[in-house]
Amino acid sequence: MYVIIVYDVGVERVNNVRKFLRQYMMWKQNSVFEGELTPAEYERVKKGIKEIVNKDLDFVIFYSVRDRKYLKVEEVGESKVETGNIL
Amino acid sequence: MYVIIVYDVGVERVNNVRKFLRQYMMWKQNSVFEGELTPAEYERVKKGIKEIVNKDLDFVIFYSVRDRKYLKVEEVGESKVETGNIL
């Protein structure tokens, strides 16, 4: 399955969210990760995120499609995040 | 079609992006809009965004599925954006 995660998370937790998500997915934009996950990985990612964030203060949306072929992606401009070695 | 737009746009342009997108879509998260669009509206939205943003400085991603049934959406926490009358 192909997954897009967007988050609005308190500054105290945002690095933990990023470090965690980078184990599984690609950092695309300041608050956006995307990537191909198995259903088991997806469950692990959701569980991990729920453990890191504060439900009362943060907001995370998980968008997923069963197969990437259902998703069209178009971009204007270029990614500003360093996908290399920021964290 | 169902469309998700995520953006990382300079502070001078971000209000214009939001004002523009709110004519067509739902403001879900700080830098995320989503909504059902006709293909013609989708083209209009992409064109409008290209006119507002600076390709060298900004980055906008358009994710779309032909039918919303292909997209699964799960949320942790709640939206922090006022969908009412901020702008």
Backbone of each chain as nested JSON, in Angstrom:
{
  "chains": [
    {"id": "A", "residues": [
      {"number": 1, "name": "MET", "atoms": {"N": [0.839, -1.183, 0.0], "CA": [0.0, 0.0, 0.0], "C": [0.882, 1.244, 0.0]}},
      {"number": 2, "name": "TYR", "atoms": {"N": [0.299, 2.355, -0.501], "CA": [1.077, 3.581, -0.55], "C": [0.451, 4.587, 0.427]}},
      {"number": 3, "name": "VAL", "atoms": {"N": [1.299, 5.196, 1.237], "CA": [0.801, 5.987, 2.358], "C": [1.399, 7.401, 2.329]}},
      {"number": 4, "name": "ILE", "atoms": {"N": [0.56, 8.367, 2.627], "CA": [0.994, 9.76, 2.801], "C": [0.62, 10.146, 4.227]}},
      {"number": 5, "name": "ILE", "atoms": {"N": [1.575, 10.669, 4.951], "CA": [1.283, 11.13, 6.306], "C": [1.582, 12.619, 6.394]}},
      {"number": 6, "name": "VAL", "atoms": {"N": [0.6, 13.381, 6.87], "CA": [0.805, 14.819, 7.097], "C": [0.544, 15.079, 8.576]}},
      {"number": 7, "name": "TYR", "atoms": {"N": [1.364, 15.956, 9.169], "CA": [1.234, 16.14, 10.604], "C": [1.401, 17.6, 10.999]}},
      {"number": 8, "name": "ASP", "atoms": {"N": [0.72, 17.922, 12.068], "CA": [0.845, 19.241, 12.685], "C": [1.056, 18.92, 14.167]}},
      {"number": 9, "name": "VAL", "atoms": {"N": [2.326, 18.939, 14.568], "CA": [2.727, 18.374, 15.853], "C": [3.542, 19.403, 16.624]}},
      {"number": 10, "name": "GLY", "atoms": {"N": [3.348, 19.478, 17.921], "CA": [4.089, 20.42, 18.754], "C": [5.589, 20.294, 18.573]}},
      {"number": 11, "name": "VAL", "atoms": {"N": [6.272, 21.428, 18.673], "CA": [7.706, 21.491, 18.381], "C": [8.512, 20.536, 19.28]}},
      {"number": 12, "name": "GLU", "atoms": {"N": [8.001, 20.235, 20.466], "CA": [8.72, 19.32, 21.359], "C": [8.688, 17.892, 20.841]}},
      {"number": 13, "name": "ARG", "atoms": {"N": [7.711, 17.583, 20.001], "CA": [7.55, 16.199, 19.542], "C": [7.901, 16.007, 18.078]}},
      {"number": 14, "name": "VAL", "atoms": {"N": [8.099, 17.099, 17.359], "CA": [8.206, 16.956, 15.901], "C": [9.465, 16.187, 15.477]}},
      {"number": 15, "name": "ASN", "atoms": {"N": [10.561, 16.375, 16.195], "CA": [11.755, 15.612, 15.817], "C": [11.587, 14.123, 16.064]}},
      {"number": 16, "name": "ASN", "atoms": {"N": [10.861, 13.785, 17.112], "CA": [10.599, 12.36, 17.354], "C": [9.728, 11.765, 16.26]}},
      {"number": 17, "name": "VAL", "atoms": {"N": [8.746, 12.533, 15.827], "CA": [7.895, 12.069, 14.727], "C": [8.749, 11.826, 13.488]}},
      {"number": 18, "name": "ARG", "atoms": {"N": [9.616, 12.794, 13.168], "CA": [10.444, 12.666, 11.958], "C": [11.419, 11.502, 12.046]}},
      {"number": 19, "name": "LYS", "atoms": {"N": [12.097, 11.397, 13.168], "CA": [13.052, 10.284, 13.334], "C": [12.342, 8.954, 13.174]}},
      {"number": 20, "name": "PHE", "atoms": {"N": [11.157, 8.865, 13.765], "CA": [10.405, 7.62, 13.677], "C": [9.978, 7.338, 12.233]}},
      {"number": 21, "name": "LEU", "atoms": {"N": [9.39, 8.337, 11.582], "CA": [8.862, 8.097, 10.23], "C": [9.965, 7.822, 9.212]}},
      {"number": 22, "name": "ARG", "atoms": {"N": [11.136, 8.426, 9.428], "CA": [12.23, 8.205, 8.468], "C": [12.709, 6.766, 8.43]}},
      {"number": 23, "name": "GLN", "atoms": {"N": [12.368, 6.003, 9.443], "CA": [12.73, 4.576, 9.405], "C": [11.906, 3.827, 8.355]}},
      {"number": 24, "name": "TYR", "atoms": {"N": [10.76, 4.402, 8.005], "CA": [9.829, 3.679, 7.137], "C": [9.545, 4.364, 5.805]}},
      {"number": 25, "name": "MET", "atoms": {"N": [9.647, 5.698, 5.803], "CA": [9.114, 6.443, 4.664], "C": [10.053, 7.558, 4.23]}},
      {"number": 26, "name": "MET", "atoms": {"N": [9.652, 8.237, 3.175], "CA": [10.463, 9.279, 2.579], "C": [9.95, 10.637, 3.055]}},
      {"number": 27, "name": "TRP", "atoms": {"N": [10.848, 11.47, 3.5], "CA": [10.476, 12.816, 3.942], "C": [10.351, 13.708, 2.713]}},
      {"number": 28, "name": "LYS", "atoms": {"N": [9.134, 14.172, 2.429], "CA": [8.886, 14.884, 1.178], "C": [8.827, 16.391, 1.361]}},
      {"number": 29, "name": "GLN", "atoms": {"N": [8.237, 16.782, 2.461], "CA": [8.015, 18.207, 2.683], "C": [7.996, 18.408, 4.185]}},
      {"number": 30, "name": "ASN", "atoms": {"N": [8.222, 19.623, 4.595], "CA": [8.282, 19.956, 6.018], "C": [7.441, 19.029, 6.916]}},
      {"number": 31, "name": "SER", "atoms": {"N": [6.177, 18.871, 6.601], "CA": [5.293, 18.06, 7.452], "C": [4.626, 16.914, 6.705]}},
      {"number": 32, "name": "VAL", "atoms": {"N": [5.346, 16.359, 5.739], "CA": [4.765, 15.318, 4.887], "C": [5.766, 14.187, 4.641]}},
      {"number": 33, "name": "PHE", "atoms": {"N": [5.324, 12.984, 4.902], "CA": [6.088, 11.794, 4.522], "C": [5.249, 10.97, 3.566]}},
      {"number": 34, "name": "GLU", "atoms": {"N": [5.909, 10.242, 2.663], "CA": [5.157, 9.295, 1.852], "C": [5.993, 8.059, 1.594]}},
      {"number": 35, "name": "GLY", "atoms": {"N": [5.319, 6.962, 1.286], "CA": [6.079, 5.767, 0.948], "C": [5.237, 4.512, 0.856]}},
      {"number": 36, "name": "GLU", "atoms": {"N": [5.847, 3.524, 0.262], "CA": [5.241, 2.208, 0.116], "C": [5.436, 1.446, 1.425]}},
      {"number": 37, "name": "LEU", "atoms": {"N": [4.356, 0.943, 1.973], "CA": [4.432, 0.165, 3.216], "C": [3.657, -1.131, 3.05]}},
      {"number": 38, "name": "THR", "atoms": {"N": [4.084, -2.155, 3.741], "CA": [3.233, -3.342, 3.834], "C": [2.123, -3.01, 4.839]}},
      {"number": 39, "name": "PRO", "atoms": {"N": [1.015, -3.729, 4.794], "CA": [-0.027, -3.48, 5.8], "C": [0.512, -3.607, 7.226]}},
      {"number": 40, "name": "ALA", "atoms": {"N": [1.43, -4.546, 7.453], "CA": [1.991, -4.697, 8.807], "C": [2.82, -3.473, 9.194]}},
      {"number": 41, "name": "GLU", "atoms": {"N": [3.619, -2.969, 8.254], "CA": [4.39, -1.755, 8.54], "C": [3.465, -0.577, 8.807]}},
      {"number": 42, "name": "TYR", "atoms": {"N": [2.398, -0.499, 8.033], "CA": [1.456, 0.601, 8.219], "C": [0.862, 0.568, 9.632]}},
      {"number": 43, "name": "GLU", "atoms": {"N": [0.518, -0.587, 10.105], "CA": [-0.012, -0.702, 11.466], "C": [1.037, -0.275, 12.494]}},
      {"number": 44, "name": "ARG", "atoms": {"N": [2.293, -0.69, 12.237], "CA": [3.377, -0.336, 13.146], "C": [3.579, 1.19, 13.15]}},
      {"number": 45, "name": "VAL", "atoms": {"N": [3.505, 1.796, 11.976], "CA": [3.689, 3.245, 11.869], "C": [2.565, 3.98, 12.614]}},
      {"number": 46, "name": "LYS", "atoms": {"N": [1.33, 3.553, 12.413], "CA": [0.215, 4.209, 13.114], "C": [0.37, 4.075, 14.626]}},
      {"number": 47, "name": "LYS", "atoms": {"N": [0.739, 2.87, 15.06], "CA": [0.913, 2.626, 16.494], "C": [2.027, 3.521, 17.054]}},
      {"number": 48, "name": "GLY", "atoms": {"N": [3.146, 3.566, 16.339], "CA": [4.28, 4.37, 16.791], "C": [3.917, 5.845, 16.889]}},
      {"number": 49, "name": "ILE", "atoms": {"N": [3.206, 6.335, 15.883], "CA": [2.809, 7.74, 15.886], "C": [1.875, 8.043, 17.057]}},
      {"number": 50, "name": "LYS", "atoms": {"N": [0.94, 7.133, 17.282], "CA": [0.01, 7.336, 18.406], "C": [0.75, 7.405, 19.742]}},
      {"number": 51, "name": "GLU", "atoms": {"N": [1.866, 6.67, 19.834], "CA": [2.648, 6.7, 21.073], "C": [3.439, 8.004, 21.221]}},
      {"number": 52, "name": "ILE", "atoms": {"N": [3.829, 8.593, 20.098], "CA": [4.659, 9.806, 20.16], "C": [3.818, 11.067, 20.352]}},
      {"number": 53, "name": "VAL", "atoms": {"N": [2.706, 11.17, 19.634], "CA": [1.998, 12.448, 19.634], "C": [1.066, 12.602, 20.834]}},
      {"number": 54, "name": "ASN", "atoms": {"N": [0.635, 13.822, 21.035], "CA": [-0.356, 14.143, 22.056], "C": [-1.681, 14.412, 21.327]}},
      {"number": 55, "name": "LYS", "atoms": {"N": [-2.598, 13.471, 21.491], "CA": [-3.864, 13.546, 20.754], "C": [-4.617, 14.843, 20.973]}},
      {"number": 56, "name": "ASP", "atoms": {"N": [-4.432, 15.456, 22.144], "CA": [-5.163, 16.686, 22.443], "C": [-4.55, 17.907, 21.762]}},
      {"number": 57, "name": "LEU", "atoms": {"N": [-3.259, 17.802, 21.449], "CA": [-2.57, 18.976, 20.909], "C": [-2.163, 18.813, 19.45]}},
      {"number": 58, "name": "ASP", "atoms": {"N": [-1.956, 17.584, 19.025], "CA": [-1.409, 17.35, 17.685], "C": [-2.487, 16.82, 16.747]}},
      {"number": 59, "name": "PHE", "atoms": {"N": [-2.155, 16.821, 15.48], "CA": [-3.092, 16.3, 14.484], "C": [-2.296, 15.636, 13.367]}},
      {"number": 60, "name": "VAL", "atoms": {"N": [-2.57, 14.371, 13.157], "CA": [-1.877, 13.612, 12.113], "C": [-2.921, 12.969, 11.215]}},
      {"number": 61, "name": "ILE", "atoms": {"N": [-2.729, 13.094, 9.898], "CA": [-3.648, 12.452, 8.954], "C": [-2.876, 11.403, 8.153]}},
      {"number": 62, "name": "PHE", "atoms": {"N": [-3.431, 10.216, 8.077], "CA": [-2.87, 9.119, 7.285], "C": [-3.77, 8.917, 6.065]}},
      {"number": 63, "name": "TYR", "atoms": {"N": [-3.237, 9.204, 4.89], "CA": [-3.944, 8.92, 3.643], "C": [-3.323, 7.67, 3.043]}},
      {"number": 64, "name": "SER", "atoms": {"N": [-4.13, 6.729, 2.596], "CA": [-3.526, 5.551, 1.968], "C": [-4.364, 5.051, 0.797]}},
      {"number": 65, "name": "VAL", "atoms": {"N": [-3.652, 4.459, -0.153], "CA": [-4.307, 3.756, -1.263], "C": [-3.762, 2.328, -1.271]}},
      {"number": 66, "name": "ARG", "atoms": {"N": [-4.601, 1.406, -1.676], "CA": [-4.218, 0.005, -1.664], "C": [-3.024, -0.233, -2.597]}},
      {"number": 67, "name": "ASP", "atoms": {"N": [-3.036, 0.477, -3.712], "CA": [-1.973, 0.313, -4.7], "C": [-1.592, 1.696, -5.21]}},
      {"number": 68, "name": "ARG", "atoms": {"N": [-0.31, 1.929, -5.365], "CA": [0.128, 3.253, -5.783], "C": [-0.465, 3.684, -7.119]}},
      {"number": 69, "name": "LYS", "atoms": {"N": [-0.841, 2.716, -7.933], "CA": [-1.401, 3.051, -9.249], "C": [-2.673, 3.903, -9.146]}},
      {"number": 70, "name": "TYR", "atoms": {"N": [-3.343, 3.866, -8.0], "CA": [-4.552, 4.675, -7.834], "C": [-4.24, 6.136, -7.534]}},
      {"number": 71, "name": "LEU", "atoms": {"N": [-2.988, 6.401, -7.2], "CA": [-2.61, 7.742, -6.755], "C": [-1.822, 8.474, -7.833]}},
      {"number": 72, "name": "LYS", "atoms": {"N": [-2.267, 9.692, -8.13], "CA": [-1.513, 10.53, -9.056], "C": [-0.822, 11.608, -8.218]}},
      {"number": 73, "name": "VAL", "atoms": {"N": [0.435, 11.857, -8.515], "CA": [1.187, 12.856, -7.757], "C": [1.761, 13.88, -8.729]}},
      {"number": 74, "name": "GLU", "atoms": {"N": [1.456, 15.151, -8.501], "CA": [2.025, 16.221, -9.322], "C": [2.663, 17.248, -8.397]}},
      {"number": 75, "name": "GLU", "atoms": {"N": [3.782, 17.789, -8.812], "CA": [4.508, 18.698, -7.929], "C": [4.83, 20.017, -8.628]}},
      {"number": 76, "name": "VAL", "atoms": {"N": [4.784, 21.091, -7.869], "CA": [5.223, 22.404, -8.35], "C": [6.343, 22.841, -7.428]}},
      {"number": 77, "name": "GLY", "atoms": {"N": [7.493, 23.134, -8.0], "CA": [8.654, 23.462, -7.175], "C": [9.379, 22.195, -6.766]}},
      {"number": 78, "name": "GLU", "atoms": {"N": [10.272, 22.365, -5.819], "CA": [11.077, 21.215, -5.407], "C": [11.116, 21.074, -3.899]}},
      {"number": 79, "name": "SER", "atoms": {"N": [11.365, 19.85, -3.476], "CA": [11.419, 19.577, -2.045], "C": [12.507, 20.425, -1.396]}},
      {"number": 80, "name": "LYS", "atoms": {"N": [12.167, 20.993, -0.24], "CA": [13.139, 21.81, 0.489], "C": [13.754, 21.033, 1.65]}},
      {"number": 81, "name": "VAL", "atoms": {"N": [13.273, 19.832, 1.896], "CA": [13.835, 19.079, 3.003], "C": [15.047, 18.314, 2.526]}},
      {"number": 82, "name": "GLU", "atoms": {"N": [16.024, 18.251, 3.387], "CA": [17.245, 17.493, 3.081], "C": [16.931, 16.041, 3.369]}},
      {"number": 83, "name": "THR", "atoms": {"N": [16.873, 15.255, 2.339], "CA": [16.521, 13.851, 2.571], "C": [17.761, 13.079, 3.029]}},
      {"number": 84, "name": "GLY", "atoms": {"N": [18.88, 13.77, 3.071], "CA": [20.11, 13.095, 3.465], "C": [20.286, 12.92, 4.951]}},
      {"number": 85, "name": "ASN", "atoms": {"N": [20.891, 13.895, 5.599], "CA": [21.407, 13.649, 6.933], "C": [21.057, 14.719, 7.973]}},
      {"number": 86, "name": "ILE", "atoms": {"N": [19.846, 15.247, 7.893], "CA": [19.483, 16.302, 8.837], "C": [19.337, 15.771, 10.263]}},
      {"number": 87, "name": "LEU", "atoms": {"N": [18.752, 14.627, 10.406], "CA": [18.518, 14.118, 11.77], "C": [19.532, 13.043, 12.137]}}
    ]},
    {"id": "B", "residues": [
      {"number": 1, "name": "MET", "atoms": {"N": [-13.112, 13.689, -8.855], "CA": [-11.847, 13.217, -8.32], "C": [-11.637, 13.811, -6.933]}},
      {"number": 2, "name": "TYR", "atoms": {"N": [-10.804, 13.113, -6.127], "CA": [-10.556, 13.618, -4.782], "C": [-9.089, 14.038, -4.692]}},
      {"number": 3, "name": "VAL", "atoms": {"N": [-8.864, 15.227, -4.158], "CA": [-7.536, 15.838, -4.231], "C": [-7.05, 16.251, -2.848]}},
      {"number": 4, "name": "ILE", "atoms": {"N": [-5.779, 16.001, -2.604], "CA": [-5.107, 16.481, -1.386], "C": [-3.972, 17.385, -1.856]}},
      {"number": 5, "name": "ILE", "atoms": {"N": [-3.915, 18.565, -1.296], "CA": [-2.815, 19.48, -1.633], "C": [-2.04, 19.804, -0.367]}},
      {"number": 6, "name": "VAL", "atoms": {"N": [-0.741, 19.597, -0.417], "CA": [0.122, 19.974, 0.707], "C": [1.135, 20.991, 0.177]}},
      {"number": 7, "name": "TYR", "atoms": {"N": [1.439, 22.005, 0.988], "CA": [2.301, 23.065, 0.485], "C": [3.274, 23.547, 1.544]}},
      {"number": 8, "name": "ASP", "atoms": {"N": [4.398, 23.977, 1.033], "CA": [5.421, 24.607, 1.86], "C": [5.774, 25.877, 1.093]}},
      {"number": 9, "name": "VAL", "atoms": {"N": [5.173, 26.974, 1.521], "CA": [5.168, 28.203, 0.737], "C": [5.646, 29.361, 1.602]}},
      {"number": 10, "name": "GLY", "atoms": {"N": [6.411, 30.262, 1.034], "CA": [6.923, 31.42, 1.767], "C": [5.798, 32.2, 2.444]}},
      {"number": 11, "name": "VAL", "atoms": {"N": [6.113, 32.758, 3.595], "CA": [5.11, 33.422, 4.429], "C": [4.415, 34.576, 3.688]}},
      {"number": 12, "name": "GLU", "atoms": {"N": [5.1, 35.186, 2.712], "CA": [4.501, 36.286, 1.955], "C": [3.384, 35.795, 1.038]}},
      {"number": 13, "name": "ARG", "atoms": {"N": [3.434, 34.495, 0.698], "CA": [2.463, 33.965, -0.268], "C": [1.432, 33.02, 0.353]}},
      {"number": 14, "name": "VAL", "atoms": {"N": [1.674, 32.64, 1.6], "CA": [0.85, 31.564, 2.146], "C": [-0.622, 31.968, 2.313]}},
      {"number": 15, "name": "ASN", "atoms": {"N": [-0.885, 33.222, 2.648], "CA": [-2.287, 33.624, 2.763], "C": [-3.0, 33.641, 1.42]}},
      {"number": 16, "name": "ASN", "atoms": {"N": [-2.259, 34.01, 0.382], "CA": [-2.864, 33.967, -0.951], "C": [-3.185, 32.534, -1.362]}},
      {"number": 17, "name": "VAL", "atoms": {"N": [-2.286, 31.624, -1.033], "CA": [-2.537, 30.21, -1.334], "C": [-3.802, 29.758, -0.612]}},
      {"number": 18, "name": "ARG", "atoms": {"N": [-3.898, 30.09, 0.671], "CA": [-5.061, 29.65, 1.451], "C": [-6.362, 30.264, 0.957]}},
      {"number": 19, "name": "LYS", "atoms": {"N": [-6.331, 31.567, 0.724], "CA": [-7.548, 32.223, 0.222], "C": [-8.006, 31.583, -1.078]}},
      {"number": 20, "name": "PHE", "atoms": {"N": [-7.033, 31.315, -1.933], "CA": [-7.374, 30.717, -3.219], "C": [-7.946, 29.307, -3.045]}},
      {"number": 21, "name": "LEU", "atoms": {"N": [-7.25, 28.481, -2.271], "CA": [-7.688, 27.083, -2.135], "C": [-9.025, 26.958, -1.415]}},
      {"number": 22, "name": "ARG", "atoms": {"N": [-9.301, 27.884, -0.498], "CA": [-10.579, 27.797, 0.237], "C": [-11.787, 27.999, -0.655]}},
      {"number": 23, "name": "GLN", "atoms": {"N": [-11.592, 28.552, -1.84], "CA": [-12.721, 28.67, -2.768], "C": [-13.152, 27.3, -3.291]}},
      {"number": 24, "name": "TYR", "atoms": {"N": [-12.23, 26.339, -3.231], "CA": [-12.492, 25.045, -3.865], "C": [-12.491, 23.863, -2.904]}},
      {"number": 25, "name": "MET", "atoms": {"N": [-11.727, 23.984, -1.818], "CA": [-11.455, 22.806, -1.005], "C": [-11.561, 23.109, 0.485]}},
      {"number": 26, "name": "MET", "atoms": {"N": [-11.379, 22.073, 1.268], "CA": [-11.513, 22.153, 2.713], "C": [-10.119, 22.283, 3.347]}},
      {"number": 27, "name": "TRP", "atoms": {"N": [-9.962, 23.232, 4.224], "CA": [-8.682, 23.42, 4.911], "C": [-8.621, 22.428, 6.064]}},
      {"number": 28, "name": "LYS", "atoms": {"N": [-7.714, 21.472, 5.978], "CA": [-7.686, 20.372, 6.938], "C": [-6.639, 20.546, 8.022]}},
      {"number": 29, "name": "GLN", "atoms": {"N": [-5.511, 21.069, 7.598], "CA": [-4.381, 21.169, 8.52], "C": [-3.556, 22.352, 8.052]}},
      {"number": 30, "name": "ASN", "atoms": {"N": [-2.738, 22.865, 8.931], "CA": [-1.915, 24.029, 8.641], "C": [-1.544, 24.163, 7.149]}},
      {"number": 31, "name": "SER", "atoms": {"N": [-0.983, 23.13, 6.563], "CA": [-0.525, 23.207, 5.173], "C": [-1.16, 22.149, 4.285]}},
      {"number": 32, "name": "VAL", "atoms": {"N": [-2.406, 21.812, 4.583], "CA": [-3.086, 20.734, 3.859], "C": [-4.528, 21.112, 3.535]}},
      {"number": 33, "name": "PHE", "atoms": {"N": [-4.883, 20.985, 2.266], "CA": [-6.286, 21.098, 1.858], "C": [-6.712, 19.786, 1.219]}},
      {"number": 34, "name": "GLU", "atoms": {"N": [-7.989, 19.439, 1.324], "CA": [-8.472, 18.291, 0.576], "C": [-9.891, 18.554, 0.106]}},
      {"number": 35, "name": "GLY", "atoms": {"N": [-10.291, 17.831, -0.923], "CA": [-11.669, 17.989, -1.371], "C": [-11.951, 17.332, -2.7]}},
      {"number": 36, "name": "GLU", "atoms": {"N": [-13.237, 17.194, -2.951], "CA": [-13.736, 16.644, -4.199], "C": [-13.724, 17.744, -5.257]}},
      {"number": 37, "name": "LEU", "atoms": {"N": [-13.101, 17.485, -6.369], "CA": [-13.06, 18.461, -7.458], "C": [-13.448, 17.782, -8.767]}},
      {"number": 38, "name": "THR", "atoms": {"N": [-14.032, 18.54, -9.655], "CA": [-14.181, 18.034, -11.019], "C": [-12.81, 18.15, -11.692]}},
      {"number": 39, "name": "PRO", "atoms": {"N": [-12.576, 17.387, -12.755], "CA": [-11.302, 17.545, -13.468], "C": [-11.065, 18.982, -13.911]}},
      {"number": 40, "name": "ALA", "atoms": {"N": [-12.129, 19.684, -14.31], "CA": [-11.952, 21.079, -14.736], "C": [-11.538, 21.961, -13.558]}},
      {"number": 41, "name": "GLU", "atoms": {"N": [-12.148, 21.746, -12.41], "CA": [-11.749, 22.512, -11.219], "C": [-10.304, 22.194, -10.842]}},
      {"number": 42, "name": "TYR", "atoms": {"N": [-9.955, 20.93, -10.942], "CA": [-8.584, 20.538, -10.603], "C": [-7.572, 21.28, -11.481]}},
      {"number": 43, "name": "GLU", "atoms": {"N": [-7.858, 21.388, -12.749], "CA": [-6.957, 22.115, -13.649], "C": [-6.893, 23.592, -13.255]}},
      {"number": 44, "name": "ARG", "atoms": {"N": [-8.055, 24.131, -12.891], "CA": [-8.102, 25.544, -12.487], "C": [-7.288, 25.767, -11.207]}},
      {"number": 45, "name": "VAL", "atoms": {"N": [-7.401, 24.814, -10.276], "CA": [-6.662, 24.921, -9.019], "C": [-5.154, 24.845, -9.278]}},
      {"number": 46, "name": "LYS", "atoms": {"N": [-4.736, 23.902, -10.093], "CA": [-3.293, 23.797, -10.383], "C": [-2.78, 25.065, -11.052]}},
      {"number": 47, "name": "LYS", "atoms": {"N": [-3.558, 25.569, -11.994], "CA": [-3.162, 26.782, -12.709], "C": [-3.058, 27.964, -11.734]}},
      {"number": 48, "name": "GLY", "atoms": {"N": [-4.064, 28.097, -10.87], "CA": [-4.067, 29.195, -9.899], "C": [-2.879, 29.115, -8.963]}},
      {"number": 49, "name": "ILE", "atoms": {"N": [-2.59, 27.918, -8.485], "CA": [-1.463, 27.741, -7.57], "C": [-0.141, 28.093, -8.267]}},
      {"number": 50, "name": "LYS", "atoms": {"N": [-0.01, 27.653, -9.496], "CA": [1.226, 27.969, -10.229], "C": [1.412, 29.471, -10.393]}},
      {"number": 51, "name": "GLU", "atoms": {"N": [0.292, 30.182, -10.486], "CA": [0.39, 31.639, -10.618], "C": [0.764, 32.321, -9.296]}},
      {"number": 52, "name": "ILE", "atoms": {"N": [0.375, 31.72, -8.188], "CA": [0.626, 32.344, -6.887], "C": [2.029, 32.033, -6.356]}},
      {"number": 53, "name": "VAL", "atoms": {"N": [2.453, 30.795, -6.49], "CA": [3.699, 30.413, -5.817], "C": [4.938, 30.796, -6.622]}},
      {"number": 54, "name": "ASN", "atoms": {"N": [6.069, 30.751, -5.959], "CA": [7.361, 30.942, -6.59], "C": [8.025, 29.564, -6.688]}},
      {"number": 55, "name": "LYS", "atoms": {"N": [8.11, 29.073, -7.9], "CA": [8.63, 27.714, -8.126], "C": [10.011, 27.475, -7.541]}},
      {"number": 56, "name": "ASP", "atoms": {"N": [10.8, 28.557, -7.467], "CA": [12.171, 28.398, -6.969], "C": [12.219, 28.301, -5.448]}},
      {"number": 57, "name": "LEU", "atoms": {"N": [11.191, 28.845, -4.8], "CA": [11.228, 28.915, -3.332], "C": [10.201, 28.015, -2.669]}},
      {"number": 58, "name": "ASP", "atoms": {"N": [9.116, 27.743, -3.35], "CA": [7.999, 27.026, -2.734], "C": [7.921, 25.595, -3.261]}},
      {"number": 59, "name": "PHE", "atoms": {"N": [7.115, 24.814, -2.582], "CA": [6.937, 23.424, -3.002], "C": [5.502, 23.006, -2.688]}},
      {"number": 60, "name": "VAL", "atoms": {"N": [4.792, 22.608, -3.734], "CA": [3.397, 22.183, -3.57], "C": [3.245, 20.797, -4.183]}},
      {"number": 61, "name": "ILE", "atoms": {"N": [2.592, 19.912, -3.448], "CA": [2.341, 18.57, -3.982], "C": [0.832, 18.369, -4.11]}},
      {"number": 62, "name": "PHE", "atoms": {"N": [0.416, 17.893, -5.267], "CA": [-0.992, 17.561, -5.542], "C": [-1.114, 16.048, -5.609]}},
      {"number": 63, "name": "TYR", "atoms": {"N": [-1.816, 15.479, -4.644], "CA": [-2.121, 14.045, -4.672], "C": [-3.576, 13.906, -5.112]}},
      {"number": 64, "name": "SER", "atoms": {"N": [-3.846, 13.0, -6.034], "CA": [-5.247, 12.818, -6.416], "C": [-5.578, 11.361, -6.697]}},
      {"number": 65, "name": "VAL", "atoms": {"N": [-6.831, 11.026, -6.448], "CA": [-7.367, 9.716, -6.83], "C": [-8.601, 9.976, -7.691]}},
      {"number": 66, "name": "ARG", "atoms": {"N": [-8.833, 9.099, -8.62], "CA": [-9.938, 9.277, -9.558], "C": [-11.271, 9.276, -8.808]}},
      {"number": 67, "name": "ASP", "atoms": {"N": [-11.335, 8.43, -7.788], "CA": [-12.575, 8.304, -7.01], "C": [-12.186, 8.211, -5.535]}},
      {"number": 68, "name": "ARG", "atoms": {"N": [-12.931, 8.898, -4.706], "CA": [-12.581, 8.911, -3.293], "C": [-12.568, 7.514, -2.686]}},
      {"number": 69, "name": "LYS", "atoms": {"N": [-13.301, 6.592, -3.265], "CA": [-13.353, 5.239, -2.702], "C": [-11.969, 4.574, -2.675]}},
      {"number": 70, "name": "TYR", "atoms": {"N": [-11.048, 5.042, -3.489], "CA": [-9.699, 4.471, -3.485], "C": [-8.848, 4.97, -2.326]}},
      {"number": 71, "name": "LEU", "atoms": {"N": [-9.315, 6.02, -1.679], "CA": [-8.512, 6.668, -0.646], "C": [-9.05, 6.351, 0.743]}},
      {"number": 72, "name": "LYS", "atoms": {"N": [-8.15, 5.892, 1.612], "CA": [-8.535, 5.677, 3.0], "C": [-7.919, 6.81, 3.821]}},
      {"number": 73, "name": "VAL", "atoms": {"N": [-8.693, 7.383, 4.724], "CA": [-8.194, 8.494, 5.533], "C": [-8.376, 8.142, 7.007]}},
      {"number": 74, "name": "GLU", "atoms": {"N": [-7.287, 8.179, 7.755], "CA": [-7.369, 7.947, 9.199], "C": [-6.706, 9.124, 9.912]}},
      {"number": 75, "name": "GLU", "atoms": {"N": [-7.277, 9.511, 11.031], "CA": [-6.772, 10.705, 11.707], "C": [-6.474, 10.426, 13.176]}},
      {"number": 76, "name": "VAL", "atoms": {"N": [-5.431, 11.045, 13.683], "CA": [-5.106, 10.996, 15.112], "C": [-5.112, 12.442, 15.589]}},
      {"number": 77, "name": "GLY", "atoms": {"N": [-5.924, 12.722, 16.592], "CA": [-6.076, 14.108, 17.046], "C": [-7.131, 14.806, 16.201]}},
      {"number": 78, "name": "GLU", "atoms": {"N": [-7.175, 16.106, 16.367], "CA": [-8.205, 16.87, 15.657], "C": [-7.622, 18.067, 14.945]}},
      {"number": 79, "name": "SER", "atoms": {"N": [-8.329, 18.505, 13.927], "CA": [-7.877, 19.643, 13.152], "C": [-7.731, 20.868, 14.045]}},
      {"number": 80, "name": "LYS", "atoms": {"N": [-6.643, 21.596, 13.853], "CA": [-6.414, 22.812, 14.631], "C": [-6.748, 24.057, 13.835]}},
      {"number": 81, "name": "VAL", "atoms": {"N": [-7.058, 23.896, 12.567], "CA": [-7.366, 25.081, 11.779], "C": [-8.838, 25.413, 11.941]}},
      {"number": 82, "name": "GLU", "atoms": {"N": [-9.106, 26.7, 12.011], "CA": [-10.478, 27.173, 12.12], "C": [-11.054, 27.157, 10.723]}},
      {"number": 83, "name": "THR", "atoms": {"N": [-11.974, 26.251, 10.478], "CA": [-12.526, 26.193, 9.134], "C": [-13.582, 27.277, 8.926]}},
      {"number": 84, "name": "GLY", "atoms": {"N": [-13.834, 28.033, 9.983], "CA": [-14.862, 29.062, 9.894], "C": [-14.394, 30.339, 9.218]}},
      {"number": 85, "name": "ASN", "atoms": {"N": [-13.849, 31.256, 10.003], "CA": [-13.724, 32.623, 9.49], "C": [-12.352, 33.263, 9.717]}},
      {"number": 86, "name": "ILE", "atoms": {"N": [-11.305, 32.469, 9.595], "CA": [-9.974, 33.04, 9.821], "C": [-9.583, 34.011, 8.712]}},
      {"number": 87, "name": "LEU", "atoms": {"N": [-9.885, 33.671, 7.496], "CA": [-9.44, 34.538, 6.394], "C": [-10.585, 35.424, 5.894]}}
    ]}
  ]
}
